Structure formats: structure tokens, C-alpha cells
Amino acid sequence: MAQFTSPTIEAPASSNLFASITDASVLDQTVEEVLGLMLEVPVQVCETAVSPTNIPVTLTAVIGLAGALSGAFTVVVNEPGAKQITACMMGIEVSAVDDTVLDGLGEIANILAGAWKSKIPTLSAACLLSVPTVVTGTHYDIHKKMSTFKLARSYRFQDSTLSITLYGEQP
């Protein structure tokens, strides 16, 4: 995977947990393992973040985080990307965004969030994940409670871009 030297991270440094949560290499490794190894989809880190508002038709899967970390893990992808991920995951041809694609994107977000938190020992057993919620539309914003940190990364796979953002605060 390509190296990326300056991820988008906003937060005060306050603990070892914070350092682990905002370590972009942990997220990069997770994405590479899930998409690269499990789905056999080559992944590269984008040199610049892709804002969800710059993606014409977006699908966003949101996973809530509670416990040792309170916040959200979001996965944003365009329509072709959601169909590509689902096709790779299910081993079927996908021609339209339907319930299968929405469920597929939610499941990939769930797998990514679970794999990411399992790499951080403090979170592994002390942070719960919600059931995924998938939002579709054009040029929408996700509003959240004030966060003490934000980690945002974008990845290229096949012909699409996938953006992951972690928002949260330590209780």
C-alpha cells in the first residue's frame, strides 16, 4: 500500500489510548487487510482526503462506538464503489443500489470498525459497536456531537474512493 504521511487528525494528545486511536497506520492496516486480503481488492491511500460533499451520489455507513470510546466510525463511498464492494464481498454481479448493496456496505463498515478496534487492546473488549446505519443521497452532511478527535482517511480501490472518518471523545 502507498505510504501517507499526513492524515487528517484533529484532537489534543492526552493519553496512550488517544495515540492508538489516532494512529492512521492502524486504520490503513485494517483497510488493507479487510479490502485487500479478504475481498482481494487492491487498496491505496489517497494523498489528499476526499470530502463526502465532493462525491455526487454518496452512501454512508455509520457505526456507533460506545464504552472506552464514544463516537462514530463512518464509511463513505460513491454508488459505483458500493456496488464494487458488494460484488466482491458477495461474489455476484451488482447492477443497482438495492437492499443487497445497502446491507453489503453496512457489513463492510461493521467488519472494518470491528477489525480496527480489535487492533487497539484497550478498545478490543471495552468498546461496543452499534448496528450499521446506511444513509444514501447527494451532498448531505452528518452532524455529530462535539468530538475531541477526528481521524479521516481516503482510499482508492478499483475505480472508486472510500473515505473513513472516526469521530469521538474519550469518556
MDTraj code that builds the backbone (N, CA, C; nanometers):
import mdtraj as md
import numpy as np

residues = "MET ALA GLN PHE THR SER PRO THR ILE GLU ALA PRO ALA SER SER ASN LEU PHE ALA SER ILE THR ASP ALA SER VAL LEU ASP GLN THR VAL GLU GLU VAL LEU GLY LEU MET LEU GLU VAL PRO VAL GLN VAL CYS GLU THR ALA VAL SER PRO THR ASN ILE PRO VAL THR LEU THR ALA VAL ILE GLY LEU ALA GLY ALA LEU SER GLY ALA PHE THR VAL VAL VAL ASN GLU PRO GLY ALA LYS GLN ILE THR ALA CYS MET MET GLY ILE GLU VAL SER ALA VAL ASP ASP THR VAL LEU ASP GLY LEU GLY GLU ILE ALA ASN ILE LEU ALA GLY ALA TRP LYS SER LYS ILE PRO THR LEU SER ALA ALA CYS LEU LEU SER VAL PRO THR VAL VAL THR GLY THR HIS TYR ASP ILE HIS LYS LYS MET SER THR PHE LYS LEU ALA ARG SER TYR ARG PHE GLN ASP SER THR LEU SER ILE THR LEU TYR GLY GLU GLN PRO".split()
xyz = np.array([
    [0.0846, -0.1164, 0.0000],
    [0.0000, 0.0000, 0.0000],
    [0.0894, 0.1229, 0.0000],
    [0.0463, 0.2296, -0.0660],
    [0.1224, 0.3533, -0.0713],
    [0.1333, 0.4145, 0.0675],
    [0.2423, 0.4832, 0.0952],
    [0.2610, 0.5470, 0.2245],
    [0.1942, 0.6831, 0.2235],
    [0.1440, 0.7235, 0.3353],
    [0.0745, 0.8508, 0.3510],
    [0.1308, 0.9163, 0.4758],
    [0.1778, 1.0367, 0.4645],
    [0.2482, 1.0962, 0.5771],
    [0.1676, 1.1947, 0.6595],
    [0.0570, 1.2467, 0.6082],
    [-0.0141, 1.3459, 0.6884],
    [-0.1649, 1.3229, 0.6858],
    [-0.2137, 1.2315, 0.7716],
    [-0.3573, 1.2093, 0.7789],
    [-0.4261, 1.3282, 0.8439],
    [-0.5560, 1.3397, 0.8229],
    [-0.6316, 1.4439, 0.8884],
    [-0.6634, 1.3975, 1.0287],
    [-0.6033, 1.4623, 1.1277],
    [-0.6283, 1.4295, 1.2673],
    [-0.6500, 1.5607, 1.3409],
    [-0.7606, 1.5699, 1.4127],
    [-0.7869, 1.6881, 1.4921],
    [-0.8145, 1.6432, 1.6346],
    [-0.7297, 1.6800, 1.7290],
    [-0.7533, 1.6456, 1.8692],
    [-0.6343, 1.6817, 1.9551],
    [-0.6584, 1.6980, 2.0832],
    [-0.5465, 1.7170, 2.1760],
    [-0.4861, 1.5822, 2.2129],
    [-0.3550, 1.5731, 2.2187],
    [-0.2911, 1.4481, 2.2594],
    [-0.2996, 1.4379, 2.4110],
    [-0.3616, 1.3297, 2.4626],
    [-0.3771, 1.3220, 2.6069],
    [-0.3474, 1.1861, 2.6679],
    [-0.3373, 1.0814, 2.5891],
    [-0.3167, 0.9503, 2.6508],
    [-0.2648, 0.8503, 2.5490],
    [-0.2252, 0.7334, 2.6011],
    [-0.1841, 0.6246, 2.5130],
    [-0.3011, 0.5779, 2.4280],
    [-0.4216, 0.5759, 2.4859],
    [-0.5406, 0.5374, 2.4091],
    [-0.5606, 0.6332, 2.2928],
    [-0.5485, 0.7621, 2.3193],
    [-0.5632, 0.8611, 2.2133],
    [-0.4602, 0.8383, 2.1032],
    [-0.3370, 0.8116, 2.1419],
    [-0.2307, 0.7880, 2.0439],
    [-0.2646, 0.6668, 1.9570],
    [-0.3185, 0.5622, 2.0164],
    [-0.3554, 0.4426, 1.9402],
    [-0.4731, 0.4698, 1.8478],
    [-0.5729, 0.5406, 1.8989],
    [-0.6943, 0.5689, 1.8209],
    [-0.6625, 0.6548, 1.6994],
    [-0.5747, 0.7517, 1.7147],
    [-0.5447, 0.8443, 1.6062],
    [-0.4250, 0.8020, 1.5219],
    [-0.3759, 0.6812, 1.5423],
    [-0.2649, 0.6290, 1.4626],
    [-0.3199, 0.5838, 1.3277],
    [-0.2971, 0.6636, 1.2253],
    [-0.3512, 0.6344, 1.0919],
    [-0.3005, 0.5020, 1.0372],
    [-0.1827, 0.4585, 1.0786],
    [-0.1296, 0.3325, 1.0263],
    [-0.2144, 0.2136, 1.0710],
    [-0.2786, 0.2238, 1.1868],
    [-0.3676, 0.1168, 1.2331],
    [-0.4895, 0.1087, 1.1408],
    [-0.5455, 0.2234, 1.1060],
    [-0.6601, 0.2253, 1.0145],
    [-0.6185, 0.1776, 0.8756],
    [-0.5036, 0.2232, 0.8275],
    [-0.4539, 0.1804, 0.6962],
    [-0.4355, 0.0293, 0.6909],
    [-0.3754, -0.0264, 0.7952],
    [-0.3534, -0.1717, 0.8006],
    [-0.4877, -0.2453, 0.8010],
    [-0.5845, -0.1935, 0.8748],
    [-0.7172, -0.2542, 0.8802],
    [-0.7823, -0.2553, 0.7423],
    [-0.7797, -0.1419, 0.6735],
    [-0.8412, -0.1324, 0.5405],
    [-0.7715, -0.2270, 0.4434],
    [-0.6388, -0.2305, 0.4497],
    [-0.5648, -0.3200, 0.3603],
    [-0.6011, -0.4660, 0.3871],
    [-0.6118, -0.5030, 0.5134],
    [-0.6465, -0.6415, 0.5469],
    [-0.7883, -0.6763, 0.5025],
    [-0.8834, -0.5900, 0.5327],
    [-1.0230, -0.6206, 0.5009],
    [-1.0485, -0.6168, 0.3503],
    [-1.0106, -0.5073, 0.2852],
    [-1.0372, -0.4977, 0.1416],
    [-0.9335, -0.5733, 0.0595],
    [-0.8073, -0.5585, 0.0971],
    [-0.7004, -0.6206, 0.0197],
    [-0.6938, -0.7712, 0.0319],
    [-0.7010, -0.8216, 0.1540],
    [-0.6882, -0.9656, 0.1740],
    [-0.8224, -1.0378, 0.1666],
    [-0.9210, -0.9874, 0.2400],
    [-1.0493, -1.0565, 0.2459],
    [-1.1263, -1.0482, 0.1140],
    [-1.1321, -0.9278, 0.0560],
    [-1.2079, -0.9095, -0.0682],
    [-1.1199, -0.9165, -0.1927],
    [-0.9881, -0.9241, -0.1723],
    [-0.8927, -0.9262, -0.2827],
    [-0.9067, -0.8047, -0.3748],
    [-0.9280, -0.6880, -0.3121],
    [-0.9380, -0.5616, -0.3834],
    [-0.8156, -0.4788, -0.3457],
    [-0.7244, -0.4517, -0.4398],
    [-0.6071, -0.3689, -0.4066],
    [-0.6503, -0.2300, -0.3589],
    [-0.5838, -0.1813, -0.2559],
    [-0.6188, -0.0543, -0.1930],
    [-0.4957, 0.0341, -0.1853],
    [-0.5146, 0.1629, -0.2121],
    [-0.4076, 0.2616, -0.1962],
    [-0.4612, 0.3792, -0.1172],
    [-0.3789, 0.4341, -0.0293],
    [-0.4160, 0.5537, 0.0441],
    [-0.4151, 0.6707, -0.0528],
    [-0.5180, 0.7546, -0.0486],
    [-0.5210, 0.8762, -0.1310],
    [-0.4305, 0.9800, -0.0664],
    [-0.3581, 1.0512, -0.1467],
    [-0.2684, 1.1545, -0.0951],
    [-0.3445, 1.2728, -0.0371],
    [-0.4647, 1.2965, -0.0831],
    [-0.5478, 1.4029, -0.0279],
    [-0.6819, 1.3429, 0.0102],
    [-0.7392, 1.3931, 0.1173],
    [-0.8685, 1.3427, 0.1632],
    [-0.9762, 1.3793, 0.0618],
    [-1.0733, 1.2918, 0.0482],
    [-1.1863, 1.3166, -0.0397],
    [-1.3052, 1.3499, 0.0486],
    [-1.3550, 1.4717, 0.0348],
    [-1.4679, 1.5144, 0.1160],
    [-1.5953, 1.4491, 0.0644],
    [-1.6803, 1.3998, 0.1544],
    [-1.8058, 1.3397, 0.1101],
    [-1.8894, 1.4329, 0.0244],
    [-1.8803, 1.5644, 0.0435],
    [-1.9596, 1.6558, -0.0374],
    [-1.9053, 1.6673, -0.1797],
    [-1.7866, 1.6131, -0.2054],
    [-1.7322, 1.6137, -0.3414],
    [-1.7683, 1.4872, -0.4181],
    [-1.8430, 1.3979, -0.3553],
    [-1.8859, 1.2749, -0.4203],
    [-2.0319, 1.2950, -0.4585],
    [-2.0663, 1.2901, -0.5897],
    [-2.2017, 1.3237, -0.6341],
    [-2.3131, 1.2441, -0.5648],
    [-2.3106, 1.1133, -0.5717],
    [-2.4102, 1.0310, -0.5039],
    [-2.3349, 0.9471, -0.4027],
    [-2.3639, 0.9704, -0.2758],
    [-2.2884, 0.9019, -0.1724],
    [-2.3749, 0.8076, -0.0912],
    [-2.3072, 0.7084, -0.0383],
    [-2.3668, 0.6173, 0.0579],
    [-2.2753, 0.6213, 0.1790],
    [-2.3322, 0.6395, 0.2954],
    [-2.2544, 0.6474, 0.4178],
    [-2.3045, 0.5424, 0.5152],
    [-2.2139, 0.4569, 0.5591],
    [-2.2459, 0.3608, 0.6644],
    [-2.1901, 0.4167, 0.7942],
    [-2.2726, 0.4200, 0.8967],
    [-2.2335, 0.4752, 1.0258],
    [-2.2411, 0.3643, 1.1301],
    [-2.1310, 0.3478, 1.2039],
    [-2.1241, 0.2534, 1.3157],
    [-2.1005, 0.3361, 1.4412],
    [-2.1889, 0.3252, 1.5385],
    [-2.1707, 0.3956, 1.6648],
    [-2.0700, 0.3231, 1.7527],
    [-1.9926, 0.3999, 1.8295],
    [-1.8939, 0.3467, 1.9230],
    [-1.9344, 0.3886, 2.0639],
    [-1.9318, 0.2944, 2.1583],
    [-1.9683, 0.3269, 2.2969],
    [-1.8808, 0.2478, 2.3922],
    [-1.8504, 0.3081, 2.5054],
    [-1.7673, 0.2424, 2.6069],
    [-1.6402, 0.3207, 2.6296],
    [-1.5249, 0.2547, 2.6111],
    [-1.3954, 0.3209, 2.6294],
    [-1.3775, 0.4355, 2.5309],
    [-1.4556, 0.4344, 2.4255],
    [-1.4555, 0.5404, 2.3253],
    [-1.5991, 0.5640, 2.2844],
    [-1.6410, 0.6877, 2.2820],
    [-1.7761, 0.7233, 2.2410],
    [-1.7660, 0.8033, 2.1123],
    [-1.8346, 0.7581, 2.0060],
    [-1.8267, 0.8312, 1.8805],
    [-1.8861, 0.7544, 1.7657],
    [-1.8298, 0.7744, 1.6478],
    [-1.8815, 0.7101, 1.5267],
    [-1.7672, 0.6762, 1.4322],
    [-1.7863, 0.5683, 1.3597],
    [-1.6953, 0.5210, 1.2559],
    [-1.7783, 0.5267, 1.1284],
    [-1.7418, 0.6145, 1.0344],
    [-1.8213, 0.6275, 0.9124],
    [-1.7408, 0.5834, 0.7906],
    [-1.8104, 0.5205, 0.6980],
    [-1.7531, 0.4783, 0.5709],
    [-1.8371, 0.5438, 0.4620],
    [-1.7733, 0.6261, 0.3794],
    [-1.8424, 0.6980, 0.2726],
    [-1.7873, 0.6517, 0.1386],
    [-1.8765, 0.6184, 0.0470],
    [-1.8355, 0.5698, -0.0841],
    [-1.9391, 0.6154, -0.1869],
    [-1.8973, 0.6241, -0.3128],
    [-1.9937, 0.6592, -0.4167],
    [-2.0698, 0.5334, -0.4609],
    [-2.1712, 0.5532, -0.5433],
    [-2.2560, 0.4418, -0.5864],
    [-2.1779, 0.3295, -0.6552],
    [-2.0914, 0.3610, -0.7540],
    [-2.0145, 0.2518, -0.8165],
    [-1.9257, 0.1783, -0.7159],
    [-1.8693, 0.2514, -0.6209],
    [-1.7844, 0.1888, -0.5199],
    [-1.8625, 0.0945, -0.4309],
    [-1.9820, 0.1352, -0.3899],
    [-2.0663, 0.0487, -0.3067],
    [-2.1020, -0.0786, -0.3821],
    [-2.1304, -0.0649, -0.5116],
    [-2.1630, -0.1833, -0.5921],
    [-2.0408, -0.2731, -0.6088],
    [-1.9209, -0.2126, -0.6268],
    [-1.7978, -0.2925, -0.6410],
    [-1.7667, -0.3694, -0.5133],
    [-1.7785, -0.3032, -0.3995],
    [-1.7519, -0.3690, -0.2717],
    [-1.8470, -0.4860, -0.2518],
    [-1.9748, -0.4623, -0.2778],
    [-2.0747, -0.5674, -0.2590],
    [-2.0511, -0.6829, -0.3549],
    [-2.0201, -0.6519, -0.4793],
    [-1.9941, -0.7575, -0.5780],
    [-1.8764, -0.8440, -0.5348],
    [-1.7695, -0.7810, -0.4866],
    [-1.6525, -0.8567, -0.4395],
    [-1.6859, -0.9393, -0.3159],
    [-1.7600, -0.8800, -0.2243],
    [-1.7921, -0.9476, -0.0992],
    [-1.8877, -1.0656, -0.1219],
    [-1.9862, -1.0466, -0.2077],
    [-2.0894, -1.1484, -0.2277],
    [-2.0577, -1.2446, -0.3419],
    [-1.9624, -1.2065, -0.4275],
    [-1.9306, -1.2911, -0.5411],
    [-2.0408, -1.2928, -0.6452],
    [-2.1128, -1.1812, -0.6572],
    [-2.2222, -1.1707, -0.7537],
    [-2.2057, -1.0425, -0.8344],
    [-2.2734, -1.0360, -0.9464],
    [-2.2744, -0.9126, -1.0243],
    [-2.3824, -0.8214, -0.9670],
    [-2.3487, -0.6949, -0.9497],
    [-2.4419, -0.5980, -0.8926],
    [-2.4620, -0.4866, -0.9933],
    [-2.5875, -0.4601, -1.0284],
    [-2.6140, -0.3582, -1.1296],
    [-2.6811, -0.2330, -1.0748],
    [-2.7397, -0.2411, -0.9560],
    [-2.8103, -0.1257, -0.8998],
    [-2.7944, -0.1245, -0.7486],
    [-2.8092, -0.0054, -0.6907],
    [-2.8083, 0.0051, -0.5458],
    [-2.9444, -0.0427, -0.4961],
    [-2.9415, -0.1559, -0.4273],
    [-3.0628, -0.2141, -0.3715],
    [-3.0331, -0.2564, -0.2282],
    [-3.1236, -0.3327, -0.1684],
    [-3.1027, -0.3754, -0.0303],
    [-2.9750, -0.4563, -0.0128],
    [-2.9369, -0.5332, -0.1153],
    [-2.8144, -0.6127, -0.1075],
    [-2.6930, -0.5210, -0.0948],
    [-2.6895, -0.4138, -0.1722],
    [-2.5779, -0.3187, -0.1669],
    [-2.5775, -0.2439, -0.0339],
    [-2.6936, -0.2017, 0.0119],
    [-2.7011, -0.1315, 0.1401],
    [-2.6554, -0.2220, 0.2537],
    [-2.7003, -0.3462, 0.2529],
    [-2.6571, -0.4423, 0.3547],
    [-2.5077, -0.4711, 0.3423],
    [-2.4592, -0.4835, 0.2184],
    [-2.3170, -0.5102, 0.1956],
    [-2.2293, -0.3981, 0.2479],
    [-2.2681, -0.2739, 0.2214],
    [-2.1900, -0.1601, 0.2704],
    [-2.1942, -0.1542, 0.4226],
    [-2.3099, -0.1773, 0.4804],
    [-2.3209, -0.1797, 0.6261],
    [-2.2324, -0.2874, 0.6864],
    [-2.2299, -0.4050, 0.6226],
    [-2.1483, -0.5148, 0.6745],
    [-1.9992, -0.4855, 0.6607],
    [-1.9576, -0.4278, 0.5494],
    [-1.8159, -0.3912, 0.5336],
    [-1.7768, -0.2881, 0.6384],
    [-1.8633, -0.1904, 0.6631],
    [-1.8341, -0.0908, 0.7668],
    [-1.8208, -0.1588, 0.9027],
    [-1.9088, -0.2528, 0.9303],
    [-1.9050, -0.3262, 1.0564],
    [-1.7754, -0.4068, 1.0693],
    [-1.7359, -0.4727, 0.9626],
    [-1.6116, -0.5507, 0.9626],
    [-1.4915, -0.4590, 0.9818],
    [-1.4899, -0.3453, 0.9092],
    [-1.3791, -0.2505, 0.9225],
    [-1.3700, -0.1951, 1.0650],
    [-1.4836, -0.1530, 1.1198],
    [-1.4837, -0.0968, 1.2555],
    [-1.4399, -0.2021, 1.3574],
    [-1.4900, -0.3235, 1.3439],
    [-1.4530, -0.4305, 1.4362],
    [-1.3064, -0.4676, 1.4259],
    [-1.2563, -0.4765, 1.3037],
    [-1.1150, -0.5103, 1.2837],
    [-1.0251, -0.3989, 1.3369],
    [-1.0663, -0.2732, 1.3153],
    [-0.9885, -0.1592, 1.3646],
    [-0.9825, -0.1616, 1.5173],
    [-1.0977, -0.1750, 1.5844],
    [-1.0968, -0.1703, 1.7313],
    [-1.0250, -0.2902, 1.7904],
    [-1.0245, -0.4042, 1.7210],
    [-0.9551, -0.5223, 1.7736],
    [-0.8025, -0.5037, 1.7748],
    [-0.7519, -0.4092, 1.6970],
    [-0.6081, -0.3818, 1.6925],
    [-0.5624, -0.2910, 1.8069],
    [-0.6583, -0.2377, 1.8823],
    [-0.6269, -0.1474, 1.9932],
    [-0.6711, -0.2171, 2.1218],
    [-0.5768, -0.2765, 2.1951],
    [-0.6120, -0.3592, 2.3106],
    [-0.7110, -0.2951, 2.4083],
    [-0.6978, -0.1664, 2.4361],
    [-0.7885, -0.1001, 2.5298],
    [-0.9319, -0.0994, 2.4780],
    [-0.9491, -0.0930, 2.3461],
    [-1.0827, -0.0888, 2.2882],
    [-1.1411, -0.2270, 2.2626],
    [-1.0556, -0.3229, 2.2399],
    [-1.0999, -0.4547, 2.1968],
    [-1.2168, -0.5083, 2.2786],
    [-1.2049, -0.5061, 2.4108],
    [-1.3116, -0.5594, 2.4956],
    [-1.3950, -0.4495, 2.5612],
    [-1.3528, -0.3251, 2.5507],
    [-1.4196, -0.2183, 2.6247],
    [-1.4895, -0.1160, 2.5367],
    [-1.5120, -0.1494, 2.4103],
    [-1.5816, -0.0582, 2.3195],
    [-1.6823, -0.1406, 2.2393],
    [-1.8069, -0.0994, 2.2451],
    [-1.9130, -0.1689, 2.1725],
    [-1.9424, -0.0987, 2.0414],
    [-1.9868, -0.1761, 1.9425],
    [-2.0249, -0.1223, 1.8121],
    [-2.1754, -0.1333, 1.7955],
    [-2.2350, -0.0326, 1.7355],
    [-2.3785, -0.0384, 1.7069],
    [-2.4024, -0.1152, 1.5773],
    [-2.5276, -0.1425, 1.5513],
    [-2.5680, -0.1988, 1.4229],
    [-2.5463, -0.0888, 1.3193],
    [-2.4986, -0.1222, 1.1979],
    [-2.4749, -0.0176, 1.0979],
    [-2.6042, 0.0488, 1.0501],
    [-2.5923, 0.1771, 1.0235],
    [-2.6992, 0.2532, 0.9594],
    [-2.6412, 0.3048, 0.8291],
    [-2.7149, 0.2892, 0.7181],
    [-2.6662, 0.3361, 0.5887],
    [-2.7568, 0.4490, 0.5397],
    [-2.6933, 0.5601, 0.5038],
    [-2.7627, 0.6780, 0.4533],
    [-2.7252, 0.6937, 0.3068],
    [-2.8228, 0.7232, 0.2207],
    [-2.7945, 0.7455, 0.0794],
    [-2.8458, 0.8825, 0.0380],
    [-2.7858, 0.9381, -0.0664],
    [-2.8332, 1.0660, -0.1165],
    [-2.7231, 1.1429, -0.1856],
    [-2.7462, 1.2717, -0.2003],
    [-2.6481, 1.3583, -0.2638],
    [-2.6197, 1.4775, -0.1732],
    [-2.4941, 1.5105, -0.1604],
    [-2.4487, 1.6304, -0.0890],
    [-2.5150, 1.6483, 0.0475],
    [-2.5076, 1.5489, 0.1323],
    [-2.5615, 1.5611, 0.2661],
    [-2.4471, 1.5682, 0.3658],
    [-2.4779, 1.6154, 0.4843],
    [-2.3798, 1.6248, 0.5913],
    [-2.4247, 1.5370, 0.7071],
    [-2.3280, 1.4821, 0.7796],
    [-2.3567, 1.4078, 0.9008],
    [-2.3222, 1.5000, 1.0170],
    [-2.4195, 1.5238, 1.1029],
    [-2.3963, 1.6112, 1.2176],
    [-2.3739, 1.5243, 1.3403],
    [-2.2772, 1.5629, 1.4187],
    [-2.2413, 1.4852, 1.5362],
    [-2.2192, 1.5776, 1.6539],
    [-2.2234, 1.5185, 1.7711],
    [-2.1911, 1.5906, 1.8928],
    [-2.0442, 1.6332, 1.8851],
    [-2.0094, 1.7355, 1.9552],
    [-1.8707, 1.7833, 1.9577],
    [-1.7759, 1.6670, 1.9881],
    [-1.6710, 1.6541, 1.9108],
    [-1.5743, 1.5471, 1.9282],
    [-1.4425, 1.6012, 1.9799],
    [-1.3700, 1.5155, 2.0539],
    [-1.2364, 1.5556, 2.0975],
    [-1.1314, 1.5129, 1.9961],
    [-1.1714, 1.4264, 1.9022],
    [-1.0789, 1.3910, 1.7962],
    [-1.1543, 1.3533, 1.6689],
    [-1.0816, 1.3623, 1.5594],
    [-1.1328, 1.3219, 1.4281],
    [-1.0137, 1.2684, 1.3494],
    [-1.0300, 1.1508, 1.2925],
    [-0.9292, 1.0916, 1.2046],
    [-0.9991, 1.0618, 1.0735],
    [-0.9513, 1.1196, 0.9649],
    [-1.0133, 1.1000, 0.8336],
    [-0.9095, 1.0493, 0.7345],
    [-0.9451, 0.9459, 0.6595],
    [-0.8568, 0.8865, 0.5588],
    [-0.9397, 0.8502, 0.4361],
    [-0.8787, 0.8598, 0.3203],
    [-0.9435, 0.8186, 0.1958],
    [-0.8558, 0.7163, 0.1263],
    [-0.9208, 0.6216, 0.0600],
    [-0.8517, 0.5102, -0.0058],
    [-0.9076, 0.4909, -0.1460],
    [-0.8178, 0.4563, -0.2389],
    [-0.8588, 0.4214, -0.3752],
    [-0.8647, 0.2701, -0.3855],
    [-0.9698, 0.2194, -0.4465],
    [-0.9792, 0.0780, -0.4793],
    [-1.0537, 0.0694, -0.6114],
    [-1.0050, -0.0162, -0.6994],
    [-1.0580, -0.0267, -0.8346],
    [-1.0772, 0.1136, -0.8895],
    [-1.1975, 0.1514, -0.9296],
    [-1.2205, 0.2843, -0.9868],
    [-1.2864, 0.3804, -0.8886],
    [-1.2850, 0.3493, -0.7619],
    [-1.3609, 0.4282, -0.6646],
    [-1.2748, 0.4747, -0.5475],
    [-1.3344, 0.5634, -0.4696],
    [-1.2716, 0.6139, -0.3487],
    [-1.3615, 0.5828, -0.2303],
    [-1.2996, 0.5404, -0.1228],
    [-1.3683, 0.5093, 0.0016],
    [-1.3091, 0.6011, 0.1079],
    [-1.3923, 0.6710, 0.1816],
    [-1.3433, 0.7586, 0.2883],
    [-1.3927, 0.7077, 0.4224],
    [-1.3025, 0.7018, 0.5182],
    [-1.3362, 0.6579, 0.6536],
    [-1.3046, 0.7726, 0.7475],
    [-1.3992, 0.8025, 0.8352],
    [-1.3778, 0.9062, 0.9356],
    [-1.4163, 0.8486, 1.0711],
    [-1.3298, 0.8712, 1.1679],
    [-1.3566, 0.8349, 1.3070],
    [-1.3746, 0.9644, 1.3837],
    [-1.4881, 0.9767, 1.4522],
    [-1.5152, 1.0924, 1.5372],
    [-1.5324, 1.0389, 1.6770],
    [-1.4903, 1.1117, 1.7752],
    [-1.5203, 1.0626, 1.9081],
    [-1.4647, 1.1444, 2.0200],
    [-1.4932, 1.0929, 2.1384],
    [-1.4381, 1.1502, 2.2591],
    [-1.4176, 1.0383, 2.3586],
    [-1.3158, 1.0540, 2.4386],
    [-1.2887, 0.9568, 2.5431],
    [-1.3744, 0.9904, 2.6642],
    [-1.4435, 0.8916, 2.7194],
    [-1.5272, 0.9189, 2.8354],
    [-1.4457, 0.9546, 2.9590],
])
top = md.Topology()
chain = top.add_chain()
for i, resn in enumerate(residues, 1):
    res = top.add_residue(resn, chain, resSeq=i)
    for name in ("N", "CA", "C"):
        top.add_atom(name, md.element.get_by_symbol(name[0]), res)
traj = md.Trajectory(xyz[None], top)
